[in-house]
Amino acid sequence: MASLHRLYKSRRNAASASFLLLALVLCLSLRTRHGGAFFFRSDAGARERGSCEAELRALDGHAARCSYLRSSSHPPCAPTGYIDYLTLFYCTRWSPWLGGAAIALWLLLLFYLLGDTASEYFCASLEGLSAALRLPPAVAGVTLLSLGNGAPDVLSSVVAFASDGGEAGDVGLSGALGGALFVSTVVAGVVAIVAARRGGAVIERRGFVRDVCFLLVALCYLLAVLVAGTVTVWAAACFLSLYAAYVLLVSTSHCCSIAADDTDSTSTSTKLSDDLAAPLLLPVAVSSNSKQPPNTFARGLLLAAFHAPLYVPRRLTIPDIAGHRWSRPCAIASALFSPLLLAAVTSPTRPTTVLLAGALTGTLLAIAAAATTDAAAPPHGRYARLPWLTGGFLMSILWSYLLARELVALLVSTGVIIGVPASVLGVTVLAWGNSLGDMVADVAMATQGGAAGAQTAVAGCYAGPAFNTVVGLGLSMALAAGARYPEPYKIPVDASTYVTVAFLVAGLAWALVALPARGMRLDATLGAGLVAVYLCFIAVRVADAVGVLSLDSLLPRR
């Protein structure tokens, strides 16, 4: 239970600094690696890239495709990442199977790095900022489990919409909607089945109906935007404001319930307040009787050799003052190298001047860190910790942004290589990868957390998709439309997007009808119905991919 309590607490604190995340994404998304140009560019690049993909697929053999990719007479066939995956695949002498295995392994590694950066550094910074900024618990706990896992989803959506629209825009839109569908059907269904096997749990009706109805309202607004085909800055801002209204509604409801509890039972409310004020990082006791695998020297050396290239670059560039990871040399190194990384990413066309400025800034920060830190313990006090927490927050978002951008570029390139639309990869691979954290946390909470854990897990299954849909897509559309102002942004939508929204609404409607009809008790019927909705969705998408069903023929031409 201690580990589950710690998981719940750390995820809950993501809400307290979500406004900082949005502000930083706005700043980071305005520039590319090329020439400081705006990251959100015109739709012409997307149209040219579409023709490039068609021409590439028409060629026969790796040699012809390699020559085509190396010529400079056409725009890139996929969003620009730090690795040119198409050239690497077609211009090397690897066998197709070996190249495919390398791409799959790199895809898994990017998912791991994105999730690990969010859990190890981003959530720790959010936790500290929540305490340092002294935000009210009602605001800090608005969406419980959802905001702790929201950063990868939001950044993936923002980066996808930033990549000239087209195939990458399909990845962002389908990834956000596919993730919401997966969590609200498969994850919620598994939670219901697990809770039913443990005797069932009764869910609080008011919060459940509120969260599901809010997600339905958000989907109706999004559907209107998709039907229109374009979105303006103001329309996207109104979409974002839905989440602000949701936060206000939850906060008001929370205050009213606290007032009612104070009137009815003072002891109960005092116990709740003590729980909310408890430390957020709780030590986990390990039983001495538990069997641990033998930690041989060779095994430890192998794990260290594999983990070091993944761990050291982030450790030396992300300020981290978590007590269990505190290291004064690493803290000084992060103060030195983080400005250098920020300078290299934001202004690559003027490396000498910017890197010198970054080196000077890093040197001054490292000297200050060496003079004000202690080797025995991390900084204490609110004002001493705030600069470190802010730096860790900013650099963890920068790393997540870089990883999300590379992930989107890899997915689009993979779609070009295997001839599968990028939207299909977005609604499956990207959605599954970004939703694994939600599934593990929610199922663990429902399995070992009792009735309260099941309540928390079900709330996360609907509040999380609401945040990712409204904030992720709303912020992406607002930034994309703002870069084209006063022209509206053309949304890359096809018939499969409407199908995803339809199944998402069907899953929400089933939960909204089935759960109250059973007295708000989780059972296998509810879970099986939700899983069946997702399986039907996958069947429709597979039928469309193999040519048995044509979804595009159902969409009227404009």
Helices and strands as residue ranges (DSSP letters): H 2-12, G 13-17, H 18-28, H 44-58, H 62-70, H 85-91, H 96-117, I 118-122, H 123-133, H 137-140, G 147-149, H 150-162, H 166-182, I 183-187, H 188-197, H 205-228, E 230-231, H 233-264, H 266-276, H 297-315, G 323-325, H 328-346, H 351-372, H 382-418, H 422-425, I 426-430, H 431-448, H 450-467, I 468-473, H 474-483, E 489-490, H 495-517, H 524-546, G 552-554
